[in-house]
Amino acid sequence: MKYRRLGKTNLKVSVIGVGTWQFGGEWGMQFTQNEVDAILDKAQEHGINLIDTAECYGDHLSESLIGNYISRNRREDWVIATKFGHGFESNFARQHLWSAKDVLKQLDDSLKALRTDYIDIYQFHSGTDEVFDNDELWTALNKQIEAGKIRHLGISIANNDNIYQTDSSTKVNSKVIQVVYNRLDRKPEERVFPSCQRQDLGVLARVPLASGYLSGKYKPGVEFASNDVRHRHNREETLQKLALVETIRKNEVPEGMDMATWSLAWCLKHPAVTAVIPGCKNPEQVMANANAAQYISDNHPQAWKE
């Protein structure tokens, strides 16, 4: 595994993280505690220390599964990022909860679910610019940093060209940007990444495998189960993506190299990107994800130096 400095947080994070939306039950399967334990055991075995989750991946369900695991292991070995702003109602249905009072309750509920006294990175979760512009909210959150419940704030931008929230990060004391970035969607390179570099923000690239399409496993015509979020994707757009994936596989992926591994390494080459946070359904996928670290340079601007 390789490690990078997460912007001005100065946290040491593995370049490969574990994305955990799937633990909430919206990616085609329900996870048992034993299955989650096996995934996180394998992650730690391969040097991964970064976990990304959210309040609404289930009703704090993903957080609870992670918290159960963490309670039986060393908390200090992990960098845990979670989010705020939404409440789970049912699969693919959310409440929007953005008042300072609501968010402070979410924070306490997340701490309880994660069985921890502090969250390393607490992220504004894909909210509009209107709800972002709330001084009361950011003042309350910064007080929670002073109280020790939060180490650092972050922003998970919904639109991967949201330059307003990215440019406003330093003003609200956010030190991390989470954004969709992958070989099929390079929009952040235009404005978001340069802003992150100017402000020395850590960057977490979510959906680095383009919802699994860049794994190379899926062919045009694939059908997803009704409890899989990809079932809701536009069918024509999915066909176009899978056709493009096949072209990329033929023209860009080295012979004999796993496409998922290549796709993660591709993201990590960008000088603004600190880490990728792919999802995984089993320990074998964790191993495949971790394998991408060996294909990246040690000369990255954020490479960890002891």
MARPA-188550 format. One record per residue: residue in one letter; x, y, z of N, C-alpha, C in turn. Coordinates in steps of 0.1 Angstrom, whole numbers, plus 5000, padded with zeros to 4 digits. Layout:
N
- residu_n_xx_n_yy_n_zz_ca_xx_ca_yy_ca_zz_c_xx_c_yy_c_zz
- a_X_Y_Z_X_Y_Z_X_Y_Z
...
This chain:
306
- residu_n_xx_n_yy_n_zz_ca_xx_ca_yy_ca_zz_c_xx_c_yy_c_zz
- m_5008_4988_5000_5000_5000_5000_5009_5012_5000
- k_5004_5023_4994_5010_5036_4994_5001_5046_5002
- y_5007_5056_5007_4999_5066_5015_5002_5080_5011
- r_4992_5088_5013_4993_5102_5009_4988_5111_5020
- r_4993_5123_5020_4988_5134_5030_4975_5139_5025
- l_4965_5139_5033_4951_5143_5029_4950_5158_5030
- g_4957_5165_5021_4956_5180_5021_4961_5185_5034
- k_4955_5197_5038_4960_5203_5050_4954_5197_5063
- t_4947_5186_5062_4944_5178_5074_4957_5172_5080
- n_4966_5169_5071_4979_5162_5075_4976_5148_5079
- l_4964_5143_5076_4962_5129_5079_4969_5120_5069
- k_4974_5109_5074_4981_5099_5065_4970_5089_5061
- v_4967_5089_5048_4956_5079_5044_4961_5070_5032
- s_4956_5058_5032_4960_5049_5021_4953_5054_5008
- v_4960_5052_4997_4955_5057_4984_4943_5050_4980
- i_4941_5038_4985_4928_5031_4983_4921_5031_4996
- g_4908_5035_4995_4899_5034_5007_4889_5023_5005
- v_4879_5023_5015_4868_5014_5013_4855_5022_5013
- g_4848_5023_5002_4835_5029_5001_4825_5019_5006
- t_4815_5024_5014_4806_5015_5021_4791_5018_5019
- w_4788_5025_5008_4773_5026_5005_4767_5013_5004
- q_4774_5003_4999_4768_4989_4997_4763_4983_5010
- f_4770_4987_5021_4766_4981_5034_4752_4985_5038
- g_4746_4996_5032_4733_5000_5035_4722_4993_5028
- g_4726_4984_5019_4716_4975_5012_4710_4980_4999
- e_4717_4990_4993_4711_4995_4981_4720_4991_4968
- w_4728_4981_4970_4736_4977_4959_4734_4962_4956
- g_4722_4957_4958_4718_4944_4954_4720_4933_4964
- m_4724_4936_4976_4725_4926_4987_4725_4932_5000
- q_4722_4924_5010_4722_4928_5024_4735_4922_5030
- f_4742_4929_5038_4754_4924_5044_4752_4920_5059
- t_4758_4909_5062_4759_4905_5076_4771_4911_5083
- q_4772_4911_5096_4783_4916_5103_4796_4908_5099
- n_4794_4895_5098_4806_4886_5095_4811_4890_5081
- e_4803_4893_5071_4807_4897_5058_4815_4910_5058
- v_4810_4920_5066_4816_4933_5068_4830_4931_5075
- d_4830_4922_5085_4843_4919_5092_4853_4914_5083
- a_4849_4905_5074_4858_4899_5064_4864_4909_5055
- i_4855_4918_5050_4860_4929_5041_4870_4938_5048
- l_4867_4943_5060_4875_4952_5067_4888_4945_5072
- d_4887_4933_5076_4900_4925_5079_4909_4925_5067
- k_4903_4922_5055_4912_4921_5043_4917_4935_5040
- a_4909_4945_5042_4914_4959_5039_4926_4962_5048
- q_4925_4959_5061_4936_4962_5070_4948_4953_5067
- e_4946_4941_5063_4957_4932_5059_4965_4938_5047
- h_4958_4945_5039_4965_4951_5027_4969_4966_5029
- g_4968_4970_5042_4973_4984_5045_4963_4995_5043
- i_4951_4992_5040_4941_5002_5038_4936_5007_5052
- n_4936_5021_5053_4932_5026_5066_4920_5036_5065
- l_4915_5038_5053_4905_5048_5051_4891_5042_5048
- i_4881_5046_5056_4867_5041_5054_4858_5053_5051
- d_4850_5053_5041_4841_5063_5038_4827_5058_5039
- t_4818_5064_5047_4804_5060_5049_4795_5072_5050
- a_4783_5070_5054_4773_5081_5055_4762_5078_5064
- e_4756_5088_5069_4744_5087_5078_4733_5080_5071
- c_4731_5081_5058_4719_5076_5051_4722_5063_5043
- y_4733_5057_5045_4735_5043_5039_4728_5033_5048
- g_4714_5032_5045_4706_5026_5055_4704_5037_5066
- d_4696_5034_5076_4694_5043_5087_4706_5042_5097
- h_4717_5048_5093_4730_5046_5101_4734_5031_5101
- l_4729_5023_5091_4732_5009_5091_4746_5006_5087
- s_4751_5013_5077_4765_5011_5073_4774_5015_5084
- e_4772_5026_5090_4780_5031_5102_4779_5021_5113
- s_4768_5015_5116_4767_5005_5127_4775_4993_5124
- l_4775_4988_5112_4783_4976_5109_4798_4979_5110
- i_4802_4991_5106_4816_4995_5107_4819_4997_5122
- g_4810_5004_5129_4812_5006_5144_4814_4993_5152
- n_4806_4983_5148_4807_4970_5155_4821_4965_5153
- y_4826_4966_5141_4839_4961_5137_4850_4969_5145
- i_4849_4982_5144_4859_4991_5150_4860_4989_5165
- s_4848_4986_5171_4848_4984_5186_4856_4972_5190
- r_4859_4963_5181_4867_4951_5184_4881_4952_5179
- n_4885_4964_5174_4898_4967_5168_4903_4980_5173
- r_4915_4984_5168_4921_4996_5173_4915_5008_5165
- r_4908_5017_5172_4902_5028_5165_4912_5037_5158
- e_4924_5038_5165_4934_5047_5159_4941_5043_5147
- d_4938_5030_5143_4943_5025_5130_4935_5029_5118
- w_4924_5036_5120_4915_5039_5109_4912_5054_5108
- v_4911_5059_5096_4906_5072_5093_4892_5070_5088
- i_4882_5075_5096_4868_5073_5093_4862_5086_5088
- a_4856_5086_5076_4849_5097_5070_4834_5094_5069
- t_4826_5102_5075_4811_5100_5073_4805_5114_5069
- k_4792_5114_5068_4785_5126_5062_4773_5130_5069
- f_4768_5142_5066_4755_5147_5072_4747_5154_5061
- g_4734_5155_5065_4724_5162_5057_4712_5155_5052
- h_4712_5142_5054_4701_5134_5049_4697_5123_5059
- g_4684_5120_5059_4679_5109_5067_4673_5098_5059
- f_4676_5086_5062_4671_5074_5054_4657_5072_5057
- e_4648_5071_5046_4634_5068_5048_4632_5054_5043
- s_4636_5050_5031_4636_5037_5025_4646_5037_5014
- n_4647_5025_5008_4657_5024_4997_4655_5035_4987
- f_4665_5043_4985_4666_5054_4975_4657_5066_4978
- a_4652_5066_4990_4643_5078_4995_4650_5084_5007
- r_4652_5097_5007_4659_5104_5018_4651_5117_5022
- q_4652_5120_5035_4648_5133_5040_4660_5142_5039
- h_4657_5155_5038_4668_5165_5037_4668_5173_5051
- l_4679_5172_5058_4680_5177_5072_4692_5185_5073
- w_4690_5199_5071_4702_5207_5070_4703_5218_5081
- s_4693_5219_5090_4695_5229_5101_4706_5224_5110
- a_4712_5234_5117_4722_5231_5127_4717_5221_5137
- k_4705_5223_5142_4700_5214_5152_4699_5200_5147
- d_4694_5198_5134_4693_5185_5128_4706_5178_5126
- v_4716_5186_5122_4729_5181_5119_4736_5177_5132
- l_4735_5184_5142_4741_5180_5155_4735_5167_5160
- k_4722_5165_5158_4716_5152_5162_4722_5141_5153
- q_4723_5144_5140_4729_5134_5131_4743_5130_5136
- l_4751_5140_5140_4765_5138_5144_4765_5129_5156
- d_4756_5131_5166_4756_5123_5178_4751_5109_5174
- d_4742_5108_5165_4737_5094_5161_4748_5087_5153
- s_4756_5094_5145_4767_5088_5138_4778_5083_5148
- l_4781_5091_5158_4791_5088_5168_4786_5075_5175
- k_4774_5074_5178_4768_5063_5185_4769_5050_5176
- a_4765_5052_5164_4765_5040_5155_4779_5035_5152
- l_4789_5045_5151_4803_5041_5148_4810_5037_5161
- r_4804_5039_5172_4810_5035_5185_4823_5042_5187
- t_4823_5055_5185_4836_5062_5186_4833_5076_5192
- d_4844_5082_5197_4842_5095_5204_4844_5106_5194
- y_4850_5103_5182_4853_5113_5172_4852_5108_5158
- i_4849_5117_5149_4849_5114_5134_4861_5121_5128
- d_4868_5114_5120_4880_5121_5114_4877_5131_5103
- i_4867_5128_5095_4863_5137_5084_4848_5137_5084
- y_4842_5148_5087_4827_5149_5087_4823_5158_5075
- q_4815_5152_5066_4813_5158_5052_4799_5163_5050
- f_4798_5175_5045_4786_5180_5040_4782_5172_5028
- h_4770_5166_5028_4766_5155_5019_4758_5159_5007
- s_4764_5164_4997_4757_5166_4984_4745_5175_4985
- g_4747_5186_4992_4736_5196_4994_4737_5207_4983
- t_4726_5215_4982_4726_5226_4973_4734_5238_4978
- d_4737_5247_4969_4744_5259_4974_4735_5267_4984
- e_4722_5266_4983_4713_5273_4992_4715_5268_5006
- v_4715_5255_5008_4716_5250_5022_4731_5250_5026
- f_4740_5251_5017_4754_5253_5020_4757_5266_5027
- d_4750_5277_5022_4751_5290_5027_4744_5292_5040
- n_4749_5286_5051_4742_5286_5064_4753_5288_5075
- d_4756_5301_5079_4766_5304_5088_4764_5297_5102
- e_4751_5295_5105_4748_5289_5118_4753_5274_5118
- l_4751_5268_5107_4755_5254_5106_4770_5252_5107
- w_4777_5260_5099_4792_5259_5100_4798_5263_5113
- t_4792_5273_5119_4796_5278_5133_4794_5266_5143
- a_4783_5259_5142_4780_5248_5151_4790_5237_5149
- l_4793_5234_5136_4802_5223_5133_4816_5226_5138
- n_4820_5239_5136_4834_5242_5140_4835_5242_5156
- k_4824_5244_5162_4824_5242_5177_4825_5228_5181
- q_4820_5219_5172_4822_5204_5175_4837_5200_5173
- i_4844_5207_5164_4858_5205_5163_4865_5209_5176
- e_4861_5220_5181_4867_5225_5194_4864_5215_5205
- a_4852_5209_5204_4848_5199_5215_4854_5185_5213
- g_4861_5183_5202_4867_5170_5199_4859_5160_5193
- k_4847_5163_5189_4838_5153_5182_4842_5151_5168
- i_4847_5161_5162_4851_5161_5147_4866_5166_5147
- r_4873_5159_5138_4887_5163_5136_4888_5173_5125
- h_4881_5170_5114_4882_5179_5102_4868_5178_5095
- l_4865_5189_5088_4853_5190_5080_4856_5188_5065
- g_4847_5183_5058_4848_5181_5043_4835_5184_5036
- i_4836_5184_5023_4824_5187_5015_4824_5176_5004
- s_4813_5169_5003_4810_5159_4993_4801_5166_4983
- i_4807_5171_4972_4799_5179_4962_4791_5169_4954
- a_4778_5174_4952_4769_5165_4944_4772_5167_4929
- n_4773_5179_4924_4777_5182_4910_4792_5183_4909
- n_4798_5174_4901_4813_5174_4901_4820_5186_4894
- d_4812_5196_4891_4817_5209_4887_4813_5220_4896
- n_4809_5217_4909_4805_5227_4918_4816_5235_4923
- i_4820_5245_4916_4831_5253_4920_4828_5263_4931
- y_4815_5266_4933_4811_5275_4944_4815_5269_4957
- q_4810_5257_4960_4813_5250_4973_4828_5247_4974
- t_4834_5243_4963_4848_5240_4964_4856_5253_4968
- d_4853_5264_4961_4860_5276_4963_4858_5282_4977
- s_4846_5278_4983_4842_5283_4996_4848_5274_5008
- s_4855_5264_5004_4859_5254_5015_4867_5261_5026
- t_4877_5268_5022_4886_5274_5033_4878_5283_5042
- k_4868_5290_5036_4860_5300_5044_4852_5292_5055
- v_4847_5280_5052_4839_5273_5062_4848_5263_5070
- n_4861_5263_5067_4870_5254_5074_4869_5240_5070
- s_4865_5238_5057_4865_5224_5051_4879_5222_5045
- k_4884_5210_5047_4898_5207_5043_4898_5195_5033
- v_4886_5190_5029_4886_5178_5020_4874_5180_5011
- i_4876_5177_4998_4865_5176_4988_4864_5162_4984
- q_4852_5157_4984_4848_5144_4978_4841_5147_4965
- v_4844_5140_4954_4839_5143_4941_4838_5130_4933
- v_4829_5129_4924_4828_5118_4914_4840_5121_4904
- y_4848_5111_4902_4859_5112_4893_4863_5098_4888
- n_4863_5096_4875_4867_5084_4869_4870_5086_4854
- r_4875_5075_4848_4878_5076_4834_4867_5080_4825
- l_4854_5078_4829_4843_5081_4821_4838_5096_4824
- d_4843_5101_4835_4838_5114_4840_4849_5123_4845
- r_4855_5131_4836_4867_5138_4840_4865_5153_4842
- k_4852_5157_4844_4848_5171_4846_4856_5178_4857
- p_4859_5171_4869_4866_5179_4879_4880_5184_4876
- e_4886_5178_4865_4899_5183_4861_4899_5198_4857
- e_4887_5202_4852_4886_5216_4846_4887_5227_4857
- r_4879_5226_4867_4878_5237_4877_4879_5232_4891
- v_4873_5221_4895_4874_5217_4909_4888_5213_4913
- f_4895_5205_4906_4908_5201_4910_4918_5213_4911
- p_4918_5222_4902_4927_5234_4903_4924_5241_4916
- s_4911_5243_4920_4907_5250_4932_4912_5242_4944
- c_4911_5229_4944_4916_5221_4955_4931_5222_4957
- q_4938_5222_4946_4953_5224_4947_4956_5238_4952
- r_4949_5248_4948_4952_5262_4953_4950_5262_4968
- q_4940_5255_4973_4937_5256_4988_4943_5245_4996
- d_4951_5236_4990_4957_5225_4996_4946_5216_5003
- l_4936_5213_4995_4925_5204_5000_4928_5189_4996
- g_4925_5180_5005_4925_5166_5002_4914_5163_4993
- v_4916_5154_4984_4905_5150_4974_4903_5135_4975
- l_4890_5131_4978_4886_5117_4978_4878_5115_4965
- a_4882_5107_4956_4875_5104_4944_4865_5093_4946
- r_4853_5096_4945_4842_5086_4947_4838_5081_4933
- v_4832_5069_4933_4827_5063_4921_4839_5061_4911
- p_4851_5057_4916_4862_5056_4906_4861_5045_4896
- l_4851_5036_4899_4849_5025_4889_4836_5028_4881
- a_4831_5040_4882_4819_5044_4875_4807_5034_4878
- s_4804_5033_4891_4794_5024_4896_4796_5009_4891
- g_4808_5006_4889_4812_4992_4886_4813_4990_4871
- y_4809_5000_4863_4809_4998_4848_4824_4997_4843
- l_4833_5004_4850_4847_5003_4847_4854_4991_4852
- s_4847_4982_4859_4853_4970_4864_4855_4960_4852
- g_4849_4962_4841_4850_4953_4830_4841_4940_4831
- k_4833_4940_4841_4825_4928_4843_4811_4928_4836
- y_4807_4940_4832_4793_4942_4827_4793_4944_4812
- k_4785_4938_4804_4783_4939_4790_4770_4946_4787
- p_4768_4952_4775_4756_4958_4771_4744_4948_4772
- g_4733_4952_4778_4722_4943_4780_4721_4938_4794
- v_4731_4941_4803_4730_4936_4817_4718_4941_4824
- e_4712_4932_4833_4700_4936_4841_4704_4936_4855
- f_4701_4947_4862_4704_4948_4877_4691_4946_4885
- a_4692_4941_4897_4681_4938_4905_4674_4951_4910
- s_4662_4950_4914_4654_4962_4918_4660_4968_4930
- n_4667_4961_4939_4673_4967_4950_4688_4971_4948
- d_4691_4972_4935_4705_4977_4931_4703_4991_4925
- v_4710_5001_4930_4708_5015_4926_4710_5016_4911
- r_4718_5007_4905_4720_5008_4890_4708_5005_4882
- h_4698_4998_4889_4685_4995_4882_4678_5008_4878
- r_4681_5019_4885_4675_5032_4883_4682_5040_4872
- h_4694_5036_4868_4701_5044_4858_4694_5043_4844
- n_4696_5054_4837_4690_5055_4824_4696_5044_4815
- r_4687_5036_4809_4692_5024_4801_4700_5028_4789
- e_4696_5038_4782_4703_5042_4770_4717_5048_4774
- e_4718_5055_4785_4731_5061_4790_4740_5049_4794
- t_4734_5039_4801_4742_5027_4805_4748_5020_4793
- l_4740_5018_4782_4745_5012_4770_4756_5020_4764
- q_4755_5033_4764_4766_5041_4758_4779_5040_4767
- k_4777_5040_4780_4788_5039_4789_4795_5025_4787
- l_4788_5015_4786_4794_5001_4784_4801_5000_4771
- a_4796_5007_4761_4802_5006_4748_4816_5014_4749
- l_4816_5025_4756_4828_5033_4758_4838_5025_4766
- v_4833_5018_4776_4842_5010_4785_4849_5000_4776
- e_4842_4994_4767_4848_4983_4758_4859_4990_4749
- t_4857_5002_4745_4867_5009_4737_4879_5012_4745
- i_4877_5016_4757_4888_5019_4767_4896_5007_4770
- r_4889_4996_4772_4895_4983_4775_4905_4979_4764
- k_4900_4980_4752_4908_4976_4740_4920_4985_4738
- n_4918_4998_4740_4928_5008_4735_4937_5014_4746
- e_4933_5013_4759_4941_5019_4770_4946_5010_4781
- v_4938_4999_4783_4942_4990_4794_4953_4980_4789
- p_4965_4980_4796_4975_4971_4792_4971_4956_4791
- e_4976_4949_4782_4973_4935_4781_4976_4928_4794
- g_4966_4920_4798_4967_4912_4810_4964_4919_4823
- m_4962_4932_4823_4959_4939_4835_4944_4940_4837
- d_4940_4938_4850_4926_4938_4854_4921_4952_4852
- m_4909_4954_4846_4904_4967_4842_4901_4975_4855
- a_4896_4969_4865_4893_4976_4877_4905_4982_4884
- t_4916_4974_4884_4929_4978_4889_4934_4990_4881
- w_4933_4989_4868_4938_5000_4859_4930_5013_4862
- s_4917_5011_4863_4908_5023_4865_4911_5030_4878
- l_4914_5023_4889_4918_5030_4901_4931_5037_4900
- a_4941_5030_4894_4954_5036_4892_4953_5048_4883
- w_4945_5048_4873_4943_5059_4864_4938_5072_4872
- c_4929_5070_4881_4924_5081_4889_4935_5087_4898
- l_4943_5078_4904_4953_5082_4914_4965_5089_4907
- k_4966_5088_4894_4977_5095_4888_4975_5111_4888
- h_4963_5115_4889_4961_5130_4888_4967_5136_4901
- p_4975_5147_4899_4982_5153_4911_4972_5159_4922
- a_4960_5161_4919_4950_5166_4929_4944_5155_4938
- v_4944_5143_4932_4937_5132_4939_4945_5126_4950
- t_4940_5125_4962_4946_5119_4973_4944_5104_4974
- a_4931_5100_4973_4927_5086_4975_4914_5084_4967
- v_4912_5071_4963_4900_5066_4957_4892_5058_4968
- i_4879_5058_4967_4871_5051_4977_4861_5042_4969
- p_4866_5031_4963_4857_5022_4956_4849_5014_4966
- g_4837_5010_4962_4829_5000_4970_4835_4986_4967
- c_4831_4977_4976_4835_4963_4974_4825_4954_4981
- k_4822_4943_4975_4812_4934_4980_4818_4921_4988
- n_4831_4919_4986_4837_4908_4993_4852_4910_4994
- p_4859_4902_5002_4874_4904_5004_4882_4903_4991
- e_4877_4895_4981_4884_4894_4968_4885_4907_4961
- q_4873_4915_4962_4873_4928_4955_4882_4938_4963
- v_4883_4936_4976_4892_4945_4983_4907_4943_4979
- m_4910_4930_4977_4924_4927_4972_4926_4932_4958
- a_4917_4931_4949_4918_4937_4936_4920_4952_4936
- n_4912_4958_4945_4913_4973_4946_4927_4977_4952
- a_4931_4970_4962_4944_4973_4968_4956_4971_4959
- n_4954_4962_4949_4965_4959_4940_4968_4972_4931
- a_4959_4981_4930_4961_4993_4922_4973_5001_4927
- a_4975_5000_4940_4986_5009_4946_4999_5006_4940
- q_5002_4994_4936_5015_4991_4931_5018_4998_4917
- y_5008_5003_4911_5009_5009_4897_5010_5024_4897
- i_5011_5030_4909_5012_5044_4910_5026_5049_4914
- s_5029_5061_4910_5042_5067_4913_5044_5071_4927
- d_5056_5070_4932_5059_5076_4946_5062_5091_4945
- n_5061_5097_4933_5065_5111_4932_5053_5120_4931
- h_5041_5115_4935_5029_5123_4936_5031_5134_4946
- p_5025_5146_4943_5027_5158_4952_5022_5155_4966
- q_5013_5146_4968_5008_5144_4982_5014_5131_4988
- a_5024_5125_4981_5030_5112_4986_5034_5114_5001
- w_5031_5105_5009_5035_5106_5024_5050_5104_5025
- k_5055_5114_5033_5070_5113_5036_5071_5113_5051
- e_5078_5102_5056_5079_5101_5070_5089_5111_5076
